[in-house]
Amino acid sequence: MKSKKITNEKTVERLEETANPAIENKKNEGENPKADDGTRRFVYNLIILDESGSMSSIKNTIISGFNELVQSIKGAAQMYPEQAHYISFISFNGSGLKTIHNCVPVTQLKEIDASRYNPNDMTPLYDAIGFGIKKLQQNLTSNQDYNVLVTIMTDGLENASIEFSLKAIKAMIEELKKGNWTFTYIGTDHDIESVADSLSISNRMKFERNEEDMRNMFEKERYSRQEYHRNISRNESYYQEDYYGEERGFSRFLRPNKEHFNAALNEIKNGRKTGHWMWFMFPQIQGLGQSETSRFYAIRDLNEAFLFANEFPTGEHLRALCEALLQLPETDAAAIFGPVDAMKLRSSMTLFSMTRNANPVFQQVLDKFFNGQKDMRTIEIINNQKNRN
């Protein structure tokens, strides 16, 4: 199919209106958001998704992964009520740029389906980035305390832009990165490193065109996004150039938790822990463990504890291990774990029992093995964190 060239923003806007009649371009979308009391931090999520023809073969997995990302963004808004989240979402191909959401509150973010995402035609990557940034900038005001996270996902090289050049996009990104803008590039089937370098984007992730690898990609993106919001709440900024850093974020738990789960479950069912997996199966609050490994896997706060207890696979594994403990006839934790790890179990169960909407299984473990008594040092650390906040 011959590519339809985009000659100006009016043409872009016309294509947005005609490309998909099901898209609701409400008049109030894109208005400058205002906080209720002036104390909330604004977080703008700009998602730029390739809708060119080469994405057709992975269309269903893209739709599924994106919809999981939608739920993750909504969950972050609930977890950090001091942050006001807004979403801009555009897709692009040679037929035009399609604005699905223009700076709307996260509560209005909708999932996509085959009627809203239908890949075809060419790849005007630079126009999509330039247009998306320019349109979002219209909604930003200088007196707002805000962060912007730009996520670009594509499976091919630029081949159709006419409004923006590589040089212009690179200069734009480099200038915005001097502020609170973070850019990420996710891609497949091309030289991801080279393209990301050419755009001056250091946060990049490559995935293979198969369901398992794409599922892992979306999983890593969700965890990194959660870590991004957590660090905004703590006024940390390393995520701008290390968004996917595994050693800093929640993803540090994923590999060891997956690899050691079966061994940990079998040892518990046999009534005796013999392996070395306590740190990432029953983690404690930061400030208790003194070894390097303990500090690395320490849970930083109740928000991260909530993630561990509710995300897959860590939450599912944690609940399964607790259920296995409750099935044992033994009621002495030291007989199963040894005296040191028994104390770690108590502090871990105390931590997870204090998360919001905590699963009752954590308190049940405390009831069975510790007469319902929580670890007072864990409670003290958490209370001190609350007081500082």
Secondary structure as UniProt FT lines:
FT   HELIX           9..19
FT   TURN            21..22
FT   TURN            27..30
FT   STRAND          41..50
FT   HELIX           53..58
FT   HELIX           59..79
FT   TURN            81..82
FT   STRAND          83..93
FT   TURN            94..95
FT   STRAND          96..105
FT   HELIX           106..108
FT   TURN            114..116
FT   HELIX           125..137
FT   TURN            138..139
FT   TURN            142..143
FT   STRAND          146..154
FT   HELIX           166..176
FT   TURN            177..180
FT   STRAND          181..187
FT   HELIX           192..198
FT   TURN            199..200
FT   STRAND          203..206
FT   HELIX           211..233
FT   TURN            234..235
FT   HELIX           238..240
FT   TURN            243..244
FT   TURN            246..248
FT   HELIX           250..253
FT   HELIX           254..269
FT   TURN            270..271
FT   HELIX           278..281
FT   TURN            286..287
FT   HELIX           292..296
FT   HELIX           302..310
FT   TURN            312..313
FT   HELIX           314..327
FT   HELIX           333..337
FT   HELIX           339..353
FT   TURN            356..357
FT   HELIX           361..370
FT   TURN            371..372
FT   HELIX           376..388
//
